[in-house]
Amino acid sequence: MTKSYIISGVRGATGKRGDSLRADRLAVELSLPVVPNEQLVKWKVLLAGRDELAVVVNRQGAPAGGAQGNRLKLDWTHLDTVSAAGRNRRQPLLKAVLGKRKPGPGYVVLDCTAGLGEDAWLLTALGCSVIAVERNPVLFALVRDAWARIGIEQQIPARRFRIVQAEARDVLISFGNRGDLEQRAESVRGYPECLPRPDTVYLDPMFPGHLKRKTAEKKSMRLARAIVGECRDDSEALLDLALKAAGSRVVLKRPRKAPVLCSESGPPTHQITGRGMRYDIYIQTS
């Protein structure tokens, strides 16, 4: 969280007092200082206004929001969840997560690595109940903000979405110890005990560095990497924990040419290949 700051008074936001209050609340929640606009010469800036929450990632010494700055604000309204193509159950993500099941509020997906939240919201909008987990506090705040805004227009699916700030490992262990509520409370502070066991655990980790590919990485993902910084690939460590937590299956999203990971039970049961990536599916047998 170094070199990250919160400010108030975002351009275009209404109600200066509301801006200030939101910035102050986030400053306490994320343990970040509030700095005035004229001092914005740092690398990463969290802009907190009453009407928006965004991160500006700048080159060292560049003023926030300047020509060299890049802004990341999460907006899920562009995701196609209405057209026939957008709702097609044959698309790789749905096939991997649901198998032959139909999406419905009774089907629970635990997205352990929410990131920008797009996959989690797609699954929610298409009918599933989703618990999204994100360990980085700034990304968590951005996802929560996107959820709150889209929930104004799409209230029913928004009720099926939950966002939790925690380590994926702690959440998976908590599901593996559902009978021990005291241990769950210690491992994931504030995590609701009433949440159902997930049918599918979905893992889409952000890999350290980036494997070579022909197409350039999306700007939003590039900015997310700048926010998170150096990250470890903990897919192998999470895989067996996920199988213990899942009711039916674990889906691991991987770069298309990445090596296959084996769980304690062996390699994935099958794979579904998408554009530039693949989904490895591990079926829960016990």
C-alpha positions as CSV (number, residue, x, y, z in Angstrom):
1,M,0.0,0.0,0.0
2,T,3.0,2.3,-0.2
3,K,2.7,5.4,-2.5
4,S,-1.1,5.2,-2.5
5,Y,-3.2,8.1,-1.4
6,I,-6.8,9.1,-1.0
7,I,-8.1,12.6,-2.0
8,S,-11.5,14.2,-2.1
9,G,-13.1,16.7,-4.5
10,V,-13.2,14.5,-7.7
11,R,-14.0,16.6,-10.7
12,G,-17.7,16.4,-11.6
13,A,-18.7,15.0,-8.2
14,T,-21.6,16.6,-6.4
15,G,-21.7,17.7,-2.8
16,K,-18.2,18.6,-1.5
17,R,-19.1,17.5,2.0
18,G,-20.1,14.1,0.7
19,D,-16.8,13.8,-1.1
20,S,-14.9,14.7,2.1
21,L,-16.8,12.2,4.2
22,R,-16.2,9.3,1.8
23,A,-12.5,10.1,1.5
24,D,-12.2,10.2,5.3
25,R,-14.0,6.8,5.7
26,L,-11.8,5.2,3.1
27,A,-8.7,6.7,4.6
28,V,-9.6,5.0,7.9
29,E,-10.6,1.7,6.2
30,L,-7.5,1.4,4.0
31,S,-5.1,3.1,6.4
32,L,-4.1,5.8,3.9
33,P,-3.6,9.5,4.3
34,V,-5.7,12.2,2.7
35,V,-3.6,14.7,0.8
36,P,-4.6,18.0,-1.0
37,N,-4.8,18.1,-4.8
38,E,-1.7,20.3,-5.2
39,Q,0.5,17.6,-3.5
40,L,-0.6,14.8,-6.0
41,V,2.8,13.9,-7.3
42,K,3.0,10.4,-6.1
43,W,2.7,7.2,-8.2
44,K,-0.7,5.8,-7.2
45,V,-3.7,7.9,-6.2
46,L,-7.1,6.8,-5.1
47,L,-9.7,9.4,-6.0
48,A,-12.7,9.3,-3.7
49,G,-15.7,11.3,-4.6
50,R,-19.4,11.0,-3.7
51,D,-20.1,9.9,-7.3
52,E,-17.1,7.8,-8.2
53,L,-14.1,5.9,-7.0
54,A,-11.1,5.6,-9.2
55,V,-7.4,5.0,-9.2
56,V,-4.9,7.1,-11.1
57,V,-1.6,5.5,-11.8
58,N,1.1,7.9,-12.9
59,R,4.7,7.9,-13.9
60,Q,6.9,9.0,-11.0
61,G,6.4,12.7,-10.4
62,A,3.6,13.2,-12.9
63,P,0.6,15.1,-11.6
64,A,-2.5,12.9,-11.0
65,G,-4.9,12.9,-13.9
66,G,-2.4,14.6,-16.2
67,A,-1.5,13.5,-19.8
68,Q,0.7,10.8,-18.4
69,G,-1.8,9.5,-16.0
70,N,-4.1,6.5,-16.4
71,R,-7.4,6.1,-14.6
72,L,-9.0,2.9,-13.5
73,K,-12.7,3.0,-12.6
74,L,-14.6,-0.2,-12.7
75,D,-17.8,-0.2,-14.7
76,W,-19.6,-3.5,-15.4
77,T,-22.5,-2.0,-17.5
78,H,-20.5,-2.7,-20.7
79,L,-20.6,-6.5,-20.0
80,D,-23.1,-8.3,-22.3
81,T,-25.5,-10.2,-20.1
82,V,-28.6,-9.5,-22.1
83,S,-28.2,-10.5,-25.8
84,A,-28.4,-14.1,-26.9
85,A,-24.7,-14.3,-27.4
86,G,-24.0,-12.9,-23.9
87,R,-26.4,-15.4,-22.3
88,N,-25.2,-18.4,-24.3
89,R,-24.4,-21.2,-21.9
90,R,-21.8,-22.6,-24.4
91,Q,-19.4,-19.7,-23.7
92,P,-16.3,-21.1,-22.0
93,L,-16.7,-19.5,-18.6
94,L,-20.2,-20.8,-18.1
95,K,-19.4,-24.3,-19.4
96,A,-16.4,-24.5,-17.1
97,V,-18.2,-23.2,-14.0
98,L,-21.6,-24.8,-14.4
99,G,-21.0,-28.0,-16.4
100,K,-24.4,-29.3,-17.3
101,R,-26.2,-27.4,-14.6
102,K,-28.4,-24.5,-15.3
103,P,-27.5,-21.2,-13.6
104,G,-29.8,-20.3,-10.7
105,P,-29.7,-18.5,-7.3
106,G,-29.3,-21.9,-5.7
107,Y,-26.0,-22.5,-7.5
108,V,-23.2,-20.9,-5.5
109,V,-19.8,-19.9,-7.0
110,L,-16.9,-18.8,-4.8
111,D,-14.6,-16.6,-6.8
112,C,-11.4,-16.6,-4.7
113,T,-9.5,-14.1,-6.8
114,A,-12.0,-11.5,-7.9
115,G,-9.5,-8.9,-9.4
116,L,-11.6,-6.5,-11.4
117,G,-14.8,-8.4,-10.6
118,E,-15.9,-8.9,-14.2
119,D,-16.1,-12.7,-14.2
120,A,-17.9,-12.7,-10.9
121,W,-20.5,-10.2,-12.1
122,L,-21.1,-12.1,-15.4
123,L,-21.8,-15.2,-13.4
124,T,-24.1,-13.2,-11.1
125,A,-26.0,-11.5,-13.9
126,L,-26.5,-14.8,-15.6
127,G,-28.2,-16.3,-12.6
128,C,-25.7,-17.7,-10.1
129,S,-25.1,-16.6,-6.5
130,V,-21.5,-15.4,-6.2
131,I,-19.2,-14.8,-3.3
132,A,-16.2,-12.7,-4.6
133,V,-13.0,-12.6,-2.6
134,E,-10.3,-10.0,-3.1
135,R,-7.2,-9.6,-0.8
136,N,-6.0,-6.2,-2.1
137,P,-7.8,-3.5,-0.3
138,V,-7.8,-1.0,-3.1
139,L,-9.2,-3.5,-5.7
140,F,-11.7,-4.6,-3.1
141,A,-12.9,-1.0,-2.7
142,L,-13.2,-0.6,-6.5
143,V,-15.2,-3.8,-6.9
144,R,-17.5,-2.8,-4.0
145,D,-18.0,0.5,-5.7
146,A,-18.9,-1.0,-9.0
147,W,-21.3,-3.4,-7.3
148,A,-23.0,-0.6,-5.5
149,R,-23.5,1.4,-8.7
150,I,-24.7,-1.4,-11.0
151,G,-27.0,-2.5,-8.2
152,I,-29.0,0.7,-8.6
153,E,-30.2,-0.5,-12.0
154,Q,-29.9,-4.2,-11.6
155,Q,-31.2,-4.8,-8.1
156,I,-32.2,-8.4,-8.3
157,P,-28.9,-9.8,-9.5
158,A,-27.0,-7.5,-7.2
159,R,-28.6,-9.2,-4.3
160,R,-27.0,-12.5,-5.3
161,F,-23.5,-10.9,-5.2
162,R,-21.2,-10.7,-2.1
163,I,-17.7,-9.2,-1.9
164,V,-15.3,-10.1,0.9
165,Q,-11.9,-8.7,1.6
166,A,-9.7,-11.6,2.7
167,E,-6.9,-13.9,1.7
168,A,-8.3,-16.7,-0.5
169,R,-6.5,-19.3,1.5
170,D,-8.2,-18.2,4.7
171,V,-11.6,-18.3,3.1
172,L,-11.0,-21.8,1.7
173,I,-9.8,-23.0,5.0
174,S,-12.9,-21.5,6.7
175,F,-15.1,-23.6,4.4
176,G,-13.0,-26.7,5.1
177,N,-13.7,-26.1,8.8
178,R,-17.4,-25.2,8.7
179,G,-18.1,-27.1,11.8
180,D,-15.7,-25.0,13.9
181,L,-17.3,-21.5,13.9
182,E,-14.7,-20.1,16.3
183,Q,-11.9,-21.1,14.0
184,R,-13.8,-19.6,11.0
185,A,-14.2,-16.4,12.9
186,E,-10.5,-16.2,13.6
187,S,-9.4,-17.0,10.1
188,V,-11.7,-14.6,8.3
189,R,-12.7,-11.7,10.4
190,G,-16.3,-10.5,9.7
191,Y,-17.0,-13.4,7.3
192,P,-20.7,-14.3,7.6
193,E,-21.2,-17.8,8.9
194,C,-24.5,-18.2,7.1
195,L,-23.0,-18.3,3.6
196,P,-23.6,-21.6,1.9
197,R,-20.9,-24.0,0.8
198,P,-20.0,-23.2,-2.8
199,D,-20.8,-25.6,-5.6
200,T,-17.9,-24.3,-7.7
201,V,-14.7,-22.7,-6.5
202,Y,-13.3,-20.4,-9.3
203,L,-9.6,-19.5,-9.3
204,D,-8.3,-16.8,-11.7
205,P,-5.0,-15.7,-10.2
206,M,-2.9,-12.8,-11.4
207,F,0.4,-14.3,-12.4
208,P,3.7,-12.6,-11.6
209,G,5.1,-10.8,-14.6
210,H,3.3,-11.8,-17.8
211,L,3.7,-14.7,-20.2
212,K,4.6,-13.6,-23.8
213,R,1.6,-13.3,-26.0
214,K,0.9,-11.8,-29.4
215,T,-1.8,-9.4,-28.2
216,A,-1.2,-6.5,-25.8
217,E,-2.6,-6.8,-22.3
218,K,-5.7,-4.8,-21.6
219,K,-5.2,-1.4,-20.1
220,S,-7.4,-2.2,-17.1
221,M,-5.4,-5.3,-16.3
222,R,-2.1,-3.4,-16.7
223,L,-3.4,-0.8,-14.2
224,A,-4.5,-3.5,-11.8
225,R,-1.0,-5.0,-11.9
226,A,0.4,-1.5,-11.0
227,I,-2.0,-1.4,-8.0
228,V,-1.2,-4.8,-6.8
229,G,2.6,-4.7,-7.5
230,E,4.6,-7.9,-7.5
231,C,2.4,-10.9,-6.9
232,R,3.0,-14.6,-6.3
233,D,1.4,-17.4,-8.3
234,D,-0.3,-19.4,-5.5
235,S,-2.5,-21.5,-7.7
236,E,-0.9,-24.7,-6.7
237,A,-1.2,-23.9,-3.0
238,L,-4.9,-23.0,-3.4
239,L,-5.9,-25.9,-5.6
240,D,-6.2,-28.6,-2.9
241,L,-7.8,-26.3,-0.4
242,A,-10.3,-25.4,-3.1
243,L,-11.2,-29.0,-3.7
244,K,-11.9,-29.5,0.0
245,A,-14.2,-26.4,0.0
246,A,-16.1,-27.0,-3.2
247,G,-19.3,-29.0,-3.4
248,S,-18.8,-30.3,-6.9
249,R,-15.9,-28.7,-8.9
250,V,-12.9,-26.4,-9.0
251,V,-12.2,-24.3,-12.1
252,L,-8.7,-22.9,-12.5
253,K,-8.2,-20.3,-15.2
254,R,-4.7,-20.5,-16.8
255,P,-2.9,-19.0,-19.8
256,R,-3.4,-21.3,-22.7
257,K,0.1,-22.7,-22.8
258,A,0.8,-22.7,-19.1
259,P,1.7,-26.1,-17.5
260,V,-1.0,-28.2,-16.1
261,L,-1.2,-28.3,-12.3
262,C,-2.0,-31.6,-10.5
263,S,-4.0,-31.7,-7.3
264,E,-3.7,-34.4,-4.7
265,S,-6.3,-36.3,-6.7
266,G,-4.4,-35.9,-9.9
267,P,-4.6,-33.8,-13.1
268,P,-7.8,-31.9,-14.2
269,T,-10.7,-34.1,-15.3
270,H,-11.0,-32.0,-18.5
271,Q,-10.2,-28.7,-20.0
272,I,-12.2,-26.0,-21.8
273,T,-10.1,-23.8,-24.1
274,G,-11.0,-20.1,-24.7
275,R,-9.3,-17.3,-26.5
276,G,-5.8,-17.0,-25.2
277,M,-6.6,-19.0,-22.1
278,R,-8.0,-22.3,-20.8
279,Y,-10.1,-23.5,-17.9
280,D,-8.9,-26.6,-16.1
281,I,-11.7,-28.4,-14.3
282,Y,-11.2,-30.6,-11.3
283,I,-14.2,-32.6,-10.2
284,Q,-14.9,-33.2,-6.6
285,T,-15.1,-36.9,-6.0
286,S,-15.5,-37.2,-2.2
